[in-house]
Amino acid sequence: MRLGVIGGLGPIATAYFMELVIKMTDAHCDQEHLEMVIYNCPSIPDRTDYILGKGKDNPVTQIVNIGKKLEKQEVDYIAIPCITSYYFHEILTKKIKVPIIHILKETALHLKENGIKKVGITATDGTITSKIFQKELTALGIDFVLPSKNAQQDIMDLIYKNVKAGLPVEIDKFLKVYQELRENGAEVIILGCTELSLIKRDYLIGAGYLDALEVLAKASILLCQGLLKSQYRYLITK
């Protein structure tokens, strides 16, 4: 089976997603890996800006155009390594015929299956304000805690001023935010922006984190009938 990827939101997260799919697949030769068709399109307008009314360019138009291209290339599933883009999931599924793997639902399900009752959400302002993560967690009976206003600004700085800008991560700022969420009762903290996944890749951040990008990679492998390495069945860090 063939996986289509609508990427570039942002580019480094897309590259890391492809790396995760390869690393997490239980393959012993080239031919046992998933076939992927990847469109890396960083020109897609910023999703958070549009959701918050700060930008007038609707990202849906370009995302749908790429989805149509992937349809013609006969992909079986589509992955979008950008969590904020799932604000548009309903309209995208109406315009794109290929199933779009729902990273938020998959993340909430992984938490539910592993008995997690309360989580901290770290994500863009667009994801937090639109409540798309909160909705999926609530549907499965999982409680959540959000960052304070100052902590949320720190998260946005980490995403936009560090990772997206190609600059070193202010790791002390990262750890301060996560300490606040733990003090407010979070058993597990969701890395709910694909740029935050890069922090987990590059730093030893400890136990009790769930990287939503890893969840998307796992779902992509299994849905496309690939084999998943056994160590990636459980994705919450220990």
C-alpha positions as CSV (number, residue, x, y, z in Angstrom):
1,M,0.0,0.0,0.0
2,R,1.1,3.6,-0.6
3,L,1.1,6.5,1.9
4,G,0.6,10.1,0.7
5,V,2.0,12.9,2.8
6,I,0.9,16.5,2.7
7,G,4.1,18.2,4.0
8,G,5.9,21.4,4.5
9,L,3.9,22.5,7.5
10,G,6.8,22.8,8.5
11,P,9.5,21.3,6.4
12,I,11.7,19.9,9.2
13,A,8.7,18.2,10.8
14,T,7.9,16.5,7.5
15,A,11.4,15.3,7.1
16,Y,11.3,13.9,10.6
17,F,8.0,12.2,10.0
18,M,9.4,10.3,7.1
19,E,12.4,9.3,9.3
20,L,10.0,8.1,12.0
21,V,8.0,5.9,9.5
22,I,11.2,4.3,8.3
23,K,12.7,3.9,11.8
24,M,9.6,2.4,13.3
25,T,8.9,-0.1,10.5
26,D,10.1,-3.6,11.1
27,A,11.8,-4.0,7.8
28,H,14.9,-6.0,6.9
29,C,15.5,-4.7,3.4
30,D,14.4,-1.8,1.3
31,Q,11.5,-3.6,-0.3
32,E,9.8,-4.1,3.1
33,H,9.4,-0.3,3.8
34,L,6.3,1.7,2.9
35,E,6.1,3.4,-0.4
36,M,5.5,7.1,0.2
37,V,4.6,10.0,-2.0
38,I,5.5,13.2,-0.3
39,Y,4.6,16.8,-1.3
40,N,6.7,19.3,0.7
41,C,4.8,22.6,0.3
42,P,6.0,25.2,2.8
43,S,4.1,27.9,0.8
44,I,0.8,26.7,2.4
45,P,-0.4,29.7,4.5
46,D,0.1,29.5,8.3
47,R,-2.8,27.6,9.9
48,T,-2.7,29.3,13.3
49,D,-2.8,32.8,11.7
50,Y,-5.8,31.9,9.7
51,I,-7.7,30.3,12.6
52,L,-7.0,33.3,14.8
53,G,-8.0,35.8,12.1
54,K,-4.5,37.1,11.7
55,G,-4.2,35.9,8.1
56,K,-6.7,36.1,5.3
57,D,-5.2,33.3,3.1
58,N,-7.1,30.0,3.7
59,P,-4.7,27.1,3.8
60,V,-7.4,24.7,2.8
61,T,-7.2,25.5,-0.9
62,Q,-3.6,24.4,-1.3
63,I,-4.0,21.4,1.0
64,V,-6.9,20.2,-1.1
65,N,-4.9,20.8,-4.3
66,I,-2.1,18.5,-3.0
67,G,-4.7,16.0,-1.8
68,K,-6.1,15.8,-5.4
69,K,-2.6,15.2,-6.7
70,L,-2.2,12.3,-4.3
71,E,-5.5,10.9,-5.3
72,K,-4.2,10.7,-8.9
73,Q,-1.1,8.9,-7.6
74,E,-3.3,6.3,-6.1
75,V,-2.2,6.6,-2.5
76,D,-4.3,4.5,0.0
77,Y,-4.0,6.9,3.0
78,I,-2.9,10.5,3.6
79,A,-0.9,11.7,6.6
80,I,-0.5,15.4,7.4
81,P,2.4,16.1,9.8
82,C,0.8,19.2,11.1
83,I,-1.6,19.1,14.0
84,T,-3.2,22.5,13.6
85,S,-4.2,21.6,10.1
86,Y,-6.7,19.1,11.6
87,Y,-8.9,22.1,12.4
88,F,-9.9,21.7,8.7
89,H,-10.3,17.9,8.8
90,E,-14.0,17.8,8.2
91,I,-13.9,20.0,5.1
92,L,-10.7,18.2,3.8
93,T,-12.4,14.8,4.0
94,K,-15.3,16.2,2.0
95,K,-13.0,17.4,-0.8
96,I,-10.3,14.6,-0.8
97,K,-11.4,11.1,-1.5
98,V,-8.5,9.3,0.1
99,P,-8.8,8.7,3.9
100,I,-6.8,11.2,6.0
101,I,-5.3,9.6,9.1
102,H,-6.6,11.6,12.1
103,I,-3.6,12.3,14.4
104,L,-5.8,13.7,17.2
105,K,-8.1,10.7,17.4
106,E,-5.2,8.3,17.2
107,T,-3.4,10.2,20.0
108,A,-6.4,10.2,22.3
109,L,-7.0,6.5,21.6
110,H,-3.4,5.6,22.5
111,L,-3.8,7.5,25.8
112,K,-7.2,5.7,26.5
113,E,-5.8,2.3,25.7
114,N,-3.0,2.8,28.2
115,G,-5.2,4.0,31.1
116,I,-4.2,7.7,31.1
117,K,-6.8,9.9,32.8
118,K,-5.3,13.4,32.7
119,V,-2.9,15.0,30.3
120,G,-1.2,18.3,29.6
121,I,-1.6,19.7,26.1
122,T,1.2,21.6,24.4
123,A,0.4,22.9,20.9
124,T,0.0,26.1,18.8
125,D,-2.4,28.8,19.7
126,G,-4.5,27.7,16.8
127,T,-4.8,24.1,18.1
128,I,-5.5,25.3,21.7
129,T,-8.0,28.0,20.8
130,S,-9.9,25.8,18.3
131,K,-10.2,23.1,21.0
132,I,-9.6,20.3,18.5
133,F,-7.5,18.3,20.9
134,Q,-9.7,18.9,23.9
135,K,-12.7,17.6,21.9
136,E,-11.1,14.3,21.1
137,L,-9.8,13.8,24.7
138,T,-13.2,14.6,26.2
139,A,-14.9,12.2,23.9
140,L,-12.8,9.4,25.4
141,G,-13.3,10.6,29.0
142,I,-9.7,11.9,29.4
143,D,-9.3,15.1,31.4
144,F,-6.7,17.7,30.4
145,V,-4.8,20.8,31.6
146,L,-3.7,23.7,29.5
147,P,-0.6,25.9,29.9
148,S,-1.0,29.3,31.6
149,K,-1.0,32.4,29.3
150,N,2.7,32.9,29.9
151,A,3.5,29.3,29.4
152,Q,1.5,29.2,26.2
153,Q,3.6,32.1,24.9
154,D,6.7,30.1,25.7
155,I,5.4,27.2,23.7
156,M,4.7,29.5,20.7
157,D,8.2,30.9,21.0
158,L,9.7,27.4,21.0
159,I,7.7,26.5,17.9
160,Y,8.0,29.6,15.9
161,K,11.2,31.4,17.1
162,N,13.2,28.3,17.7
163,V,12.4,25.2,15.7
164,K,10.7,26.8,12.7
165,A,13.4,29.5,12.6
166,G,16.1,26.9,12.6
167,L,17.6,28.2,15.9
168,P,18.6,26.3,19.0
169,V,15.8,25.4,21.4
170,E,15.5,27.2,24.7
171,I,15.4,24.0,26.6
172,D,15.1,25.7,30.0
173,K,11.9,27.4,28.8
174,F,10.6,24.0,27.6
175,L,11.2,22.3,30.9
176,K,9.6,25.2,32.9
177,V,6.4,24.8,30.9
178,Y,6.2,21.1,31.3
179,Q,6.9,21.4,35.1
180,E,3.9,23.7,35.4
181,L,1.7,21.1,33.6
182,R,2.9,18.3,35.8
183,E,2.2,20.4,39.0
184,N,-1.3,20.9,37.7
185,G,-1.9,17.1,37.6
186,A,-0.9,16.0,34.1
187,E,0.1,12.3,34.1
188,V,1.3,12.5,30.5
189,I,2.2,15.6,28.4
190,I,1.2,15.6,24.8
191,L,3.7,17.0,22.3
192,G,0.9,18.4,20.3
193,C,2.8,20.2,17.6
194,T,5.0,18.5,15.2
195,E,7.8,21.1,15.8
196,L,7.8,20.0,19.5
197,S,8.6,16.5,18.3
198,L,12.0,17.8,17.2
199,I,12.7,18.7,20.8
200,K,12.1,15.1,21.9
201,R,14.3,14.0,19.1
202,D,17.2,16.2,20.1
203,Y,17.0,16.3,23.9
204,L,16.6,13.8,26.8
205,I,13.3,15.2,28.1
206,G,12.4,12.3,30.5
207,A,9.4,10.2,31.2
208,G,5.7,10.9,30.7
209,Y,5.6,12.4,27.2
210,L,3.6,11.3,24.2
211,D,4.8,12.6,20.8
212,A,1.8,12.9,18.5
213,L,4.0,12.7,15.4
214,E,5.1,9.2,16.6
215,V,1.5,8.3,16.9
216,L,0.9,9.4,13.3
217,A,3.9,7.4,12.1
218,K,2.6,4.3,13.9
219,A,-0.9,4.6,12.5
220,S,0.5,5.2,9.0
221,I,2.6,2.0,9.2
222,L,-0.3,-0.2,10.5
223,L,-3.0,1.2,8.2
224,C,-0.7,0.8,5.2
225,Q,-0.2,-2.9,6.3
226,G,3.5,-2.4,7.2
227,L,5.1,-4.2,10.2
228,L,5.6,-2.1,13.4
229,K,8.7,-2.7,15.5
230,S,7.6,-4.1,18.9
231,Q,9.2,-1.2,20.9
232,Y,6.9,1.3,19.3
233,R,3.6,-0.4,20.4
234,Y,3.8,1.8,23.5
235,L,4.8,5.4,22.8
236,I,4.6,7.1,26.2
237,T,8.2,7.8,27.3
238,K,9.4,5.9,30.4
